[in-house]
Amino acid sequence: MEQKKTQESQQPEMASLLLGAGFALASLIILPAVAQRVGLGSSVTIALRGALMRAANRF
């Protein structure tokens, strides 16, 4: 019974960790690569990266 409660309490933490890691990966690696391919300027890329990092901090 105790082990089941522990696993249930870790589920939201693991989801938040994975979501934050996904946002970090997207903002540091994927976003600049896509921006370069599309031809976005560096200021737009930096603004999008900041928005993604702020979103990652909310979770």
Contacts in CASP RR format, 6 or more apart in sequence:
PFRMAT RR
TARGET T0000
AUTHOR 0000-0000-0000
METHOD contacts of the structure
MODEL  1
MEQKKTQESQQPEMASLLLGAGFALASLIILPAVAQRVGLGSSVTIALRG
ALMRAANRF
16 59 0 8 1.000
19 56 0 8 1.000
19 59 0 8 1.000
20 56 0 8 1.000
20 59 0 8 1.000
22 56 0 8 1.000
23 52 0 8 1.000
23 53 0 8 1.000
23 55 0 8 1.000
23 56 0 8 1.000
23 59 0 8 1.000
24 53 0 8 1.000
24 56 0 8 1.000
26 52 0 8 1.000
27 48 0 8 1.000
27 49 0 8 1.000
27 50 0 8 1.000
27 52 0 8 1.000
27 53 0 8 1.000
27 56 0 8 1.000
28 49 0 8 1.000
31 45 0 8 1.000
31 48 0 8 1.000
31 49 0 8 1.000
31 52 0 8 1.000
32 45 0 8 1.000
32 49 0 8 1.000
35 41 0 8 1.000
35 44 0 8 1.000
35 45 0 8 1.000
35 48 0 8 1.000
40 48 0 8 1.000
END
